[in-house]
Amino acid sequence: MSAEVSPRRRREVIDALRRGTVPANGLDLLAVGLDRFQGALADELDTVASGGATVKAVRGEYGTGKTFFARYLAELALKSGFATAEVQISETETPLHKLETVYRRITESLRTASVAPSAFRSILDAWLFTLEDDAIAADPGLAEAGGVALEEATTRLLDDRLASVSAKTPAFAQALRGYRSAVSGGDAPTADALAAWLGGQPHVSAVSKRAAGVRGDLDHFGALGFLQGLLLVLRDAGHPGLLVVLDEVETLQRVRGDVRDKALNALRQLMDEVDSGRFPGLYLVMTGTPAFFDGPSGVPRLPPLAQRLATDFATDSRFDNPRAVQIRLAGFSHDSLVELGKRVRDLYSVGSPSSNRINLLVDDDYVSDLATGVAGRLGGRVGIAPRLFLKKLVGDVLDRVDQFEDFEPRRHYSLTLSREDMSEVEQNAGGLSANDIELEL
């Protein structure tokens, strides 16, 4: 498997692990323990691609791989032609109760298999080309006539395609018409401004908005209409759907009570709109901790939302239903952590001139011992060990074996975990307390 990976893809994965972050690409190379979800995820992607919509809630404690799972699913979606977007929910930067901000983050992080974030502008342009091609296909004479005739035919087609959106959010279609006119007329500043406004950006000049007959900024309710419009544009531009990940929704538990209730209601509203069929082509994923889905400061505060997300987890996790609206990630065992380490070592080894030394010195037994050591420093909590384990394996061990011919990890390396290495959860698991923190006085 590793031998078929391009050097660039291998380097991106290894570099991310060295930093202690989840790689943006190549997650299929590291997907340990996700086999049981693959069939259900593929079926759901097919359903969405055929005009359906779905919502998936992913629960798991810190370190169980929620972000990894979401990005792995995004990779599957990209391979199926979808566009994807990942939105980190936070109290200050992206509050969930402000859907206009969530929509803006979607367009900012929008990506396709061929275009990195933000792919929003390229998708708009691809859609405009598609409109003209479709207008000419319907009336081949337009290809020779061109000019005003083609412009009018394309505008009529635009209005027809966006009729369902215009009924509730006419400003989206108006701004698209204005954007198309600005592009056709070579008015780059106006085109840029209207593209920004369509992407939910605030502070767009009033002059540019007047050129398209729109005004004001996007609000909470208008965001739903803009999302509907974006889905239509994506489908016409050749993308069968959009995967949106709302990551770390558990942060809602830390906000003021009234704000939390508004955010939970926004989630309920999104789910209801998906169920009503308003968003064909949308695959909505949210990730959070069990405390968020089950605790008094989370989903149970809003009974209608709790009912929509209710899933039975009373049975053995082996029998969890991967098709359910809510799925749980069990986290890593020692064996799966070692399997992950072996995959990373093999991936690193294939791209290294020191391949033989790596395989000899960082053998399966050493990988197992390192996994045991990292988990032991975290109070035996294997489930939260993967990030630190991989960071140590790549940055402290594999890099040194690769660069120094006389380095032998069993002789020259002793595992250390500093406070700077660790997140708050990892520090708590490792027994670090406030008394361990040095203060500058």
N, C-alpha and C positions, 0 to 999 in steps of 0.2 A: 504493500500500500504506500509506504513512505517514499519508495523509489519513484513513484509516479507523480509526486508532488513537485511543483515548480520551485526553483530556488527562492523566488520572490515570496511565494506563499509560505514556504517554510520559514523564511526569515521573519515575516510579519508575525507568525504565531510565536516563534521563539522570543522575539523582542518583547512582545506583550507579556509573556510569562515571566521574563526577566524583570519586568517592571511591577509584576504582581497584579496585572489587570487581565480582564477577559479579552481575548483576541477579537478583532472585528471581523475576521474572515478565517476560514479553515477549521471551523469548529467540528466538522464531521470527523476530523483527524483525532479529536479528543473525546468524542461522544461515548463515554463509558456508562452503561446502565440505562440508556435511553431507548433500547430496542423495543421495549414493550409499548412505547408511545407512537412509534413510527407509523404503524398501520392506520391508527385513528387520525393522526395529524395529516397524513396523505389524503385520507377520505375527506376531511374537513376542508383542506385546500381545494380539492376537486369540487366540492359543493359550492364554495365561495366563487371559484372560477366560472362556474356555470350560472352565476347570477344570484346565489344565495348569500347568506351572511351568518356569522357566528361569533359567539363570545366565549372566551376561555379564561378561567381564573387559575393561576398557578400559585400554590402555597408551599412554603418551606421555610425552615429556620435559616438563620444566617449561615452561609457556607454550603448550603445544599445545592447551589447551582441554579438559582432562579434566573439570574441575568444570563448565565451561560445557556440555559434552556431556551430563553426568549430569543437569543441571537442565533442559536442553532435552528430554531423554527424559522427565523428570518432568512437564513441561508437556504432552507428548503423552499421557502416562498420565492426567493429571488430566482432560483433555478427553474421554477414554474412560470416565470415571467412576471411575477407580482412586483409592485413597488412596496417598499417597507419604510417604516419610520419608528424610531425609538424615542420616547418622551420620558425623561426623569421627573417624576412628580416631586415637588419641593414646596415648602411653605412660602418662600419668598420669590423664587424664580419662576416656578410653574405651579401655581395653586390650582387644584383640580376643579374648584367651584367656578373658575373663570374659563369657560370653554373657549373663549376667543384667544386666550393665551395658549391653551392646549393645541388649538388649531394652528396657531403660528409656529409652535414648536414642531408640529407635524410637518409643515412645509419646509421648515429650516433643516430638518433631519431626513427629509425624503431622499430615498436612493433607489436606484434600479441596478440590475446586474451590470450595466455598462457605464452608469454615471454615479459618481460618489455624491454625498450630500453637499449642497442641496441641488437635487435634480429638478426642482419645481419649474424653473424657467425653461429648461430643455424639454420638459414634458408639455408645457404650454405651446412651445414652438412646434413640437412634433404633432400636436393635435391640430394646429392650424394647417400644417401641410396635409394632414389626413383629410381635413374638411375640404380643401381645394381638390384633392384627388378624388374624393367621393362625389363632389359636385360635377367634376368633369366626367366621371364614370357614368353618372346619371344622364348627362347631356354632353356627349363627345364634342359637339360643336363649340362648346365653351373654350376648348383648348385653343382654337384658332381665333375666336372672338376676343377672348381675354378682356382686359380693362374693366369697364363698368359692368358688363354682363356677368363676368366671372365673380366680380366683387358682390353683386346683388345676389347671385345664386348661392355663394358661400355664406353670406349673411343670413339668407333664409334657412339654409341648412343648420347654421349655428342656432338660430332661434328654435327650430324644430327639435334639435337634440337636447336643448336645455329647457324645454317647455315645462317639464315637471319641477325643475329647480326655480324657474322664473315665477311660478305660481306662488311660492312662499318667499323667495329671496331674489327679486328681480335685479337687484344691484349686481349680482354675480355675472349674469348674462350681459348687463350693460357695460360693466368693466371689461369683460372679454371682448365685446365689440369694439370698445375704445382702444384696447390693447392691440387688436388686429389692425385697426385703422392706423395707429401710430407706427406699427411695424411696417405696414405697407407703404406709408408715407415717409419712412426714413426718419421719423421723429424719435430718436433714441431716448432723450430724457423723459418724454411722456410715457414711452413704452416701459422704461425702467420703473417709473413711479407707479404705473398701473399694475405691473407685475408684482411689485412690493405690496400694493394694496390688496390684490387678489390673494397674496400669501398671508394676509392678516397683519401686516406690519403697520404700526401706528405712525403718526407724524408725516404722512404723505402730503405733499403740497396741495393746497386747495385748487390751484390753477390746473394741475394735472387731473384732479378728480372731476373738475368741471368739464374738462374736455371729453370725458366719458359719460357725463350726466349723473355722476354719483357724488355723494357727500358723506361727511362724518367718518368715523372709524367703525371697525367691526365690533359687534357686541356679542353677549353670551348666546342669544337666540339666533342671531345671524350666522354664528359659527357653524351651527348644525346645517344650515342651508349651504354654506360654503363647502363643508365636508361632502355633502351630497353632490355638489357641482364638481368637486375634485374627483370623486369616484367616476362620474360620467366622462370627464376629460381623460382620465387614466385609461378607461376601457376603450374609448375611441382612439387613443394613442397606442393601443396594442398591448396594454397591461390588463390582465383579467381581474385583478383585484389589488387591494391595499391591505397590508398587515400593519396594524398599529399596536405598539407595545407601550402600555402605561406601566413603567417600572417603579418599584418601591412605593406602592400606594399606602404602605403602612405608615408613611410619614404623616398621614392625616391624623394619626392618634396624638400627635404632638401639638396640634394647632388648637386655637380657642374653640370652645364648644359650638358656638353658632356657625363658625366657619367650617368646622368639621361636618356639621349637619348639612350645610349647603353642598359640600363636596360629595358626601354620600348620596345626596339627592341627584347631583349631576351624573353620578355613576348609574343610578337607577334610570334616569332619563335616557342616557345613552343606550342602556340595555333595552329599554322599551322601544326606542326608535329602531334599533336593530331588529327586534322581534316583529315590529309592524311592517317591515319590508322597505323602510325608507332608504336603507343604505345597502343596496345590492353590491356585492363585491368587497365588503368590509369584513376583515378578520380582526376582531378586537381582543387583545390579550392584556390581562392585568396580573401583576405579580405582587405578592405580599406575604407576610408572616402569618402563622396560625393565629397569633394574638389579634391580628387585624380582622381576620375572617370570623373569629369566634369570641373575641373579648368584648367587654362592655364599652370600650372606647372605639370600637370598630364597626363592622357591618351590622351587628345586632341592634345598634342604635336606630336603624331604619328598617323595621320589620319587612316592608315590601321588597327591599333590596336583599335582605337575609333570605327571604323565601325564594327569590330568583337564583341565588347562589347556593342554596342548601344542597349538600351532597353527603351521603352516608360514608363515613370513614371508620365505622365501628368494627368492620371486619379486618382480617389480616391484610396488610398492604399489598401482598402478592395478588390479591383479588380485586384491587382497585379497578374501577371502570375508566379506561383512558378516554372514553367518549363522553364522560360526564362534563358538566359545565365547569366543575372545579376539580382539579387534579392535584395530588400532593407529590412532592419530591422527597424521597426517603433519605437522601443524603448518602455519603460514602461510608462503606465499611473498610476495614483494613485491606481486604483483598481487592476491592475496586480501586482504592487509592494506589495500591501497588501497580495494578494494571494500567492506570492512568500514567504513573511515573514511567513505566516501561515503554509506553507509546511515545511519550515525550523524548525519552532517551533515544529510541530508535529513529525518531524524526530528526533529532539533532545529529545523530551519528551519520545518517545518510548524506548529510550536507557537509561533513567535516573531513579534512584530510587525515585526521587522527581517529578515524572510525574504529580501527582495530584496538587502539588503546582504550577508547571509550567503552567498547563492548567488554573488554577484559577487566578494566578497573571499576566500571560502574555496572556490575552484573546484576542479575535479578536479586541476589541476596543483599547486595548493598542498597539497592532501591528499597527493598523491604525494610532494612534496618533504618534507613533515613526516614521512611514513612512512620515507623514506630517511634523514632526519636522526636519528630515534630509533633505528632499527636500526643506523646507523653508530656511535652512542654506545655501543651494546651489542656492539661488536666485529663488526658485520655479521650478528649472529644474529637474523634476522627472526623465527624461531620463538618467541622469548621476548619479542618487542616489543609484542604486542597490548595488554596491560594498560596499560603506560606510554604508548603511543601514544594510546590512547583517553582516558586521563586528561588528557594534555596537550592533545589536540584539543578536548575539552569544556571543561576548567577554565581553560586558558591562552588558548585562541583563540576558540572559539565564544561563551563567556560574555562575553568582552570586546567582541567585535564586536556582540553583542546589547545590551550596556549602554552602550557609549561610541560616539557617532556619529562621532567623529574617529579612532577606532582602526583602523589598517590593519595586519594581521599581518605583511605583508612589510616594512613600514617600522619598526614599533614593537615587534616581538617577536623575541627571539632564544632559541632552544631551550636550556634548561639542565636538567640532571639532577643533583639533589642526592642525597646519601646517604640523606636522610630519605625521598625519593621511592621508593627502590628496595629490593627484597627482597635477600636474600643472594645468590641466583642471579644477579639482575640486576647487583648490584655486582661480582660476579666477572667477568661478561661484559663489564662496562664498564671493567674494569681497576682498580677500587678495591681497595686492599690494606690490610693492617693499618696500614701507615705513613700512610695517608690519614685515619685516624681520630684525631680530636682527643680527648685524654684530659684530664680535670680532675685536676690534681695539687695 
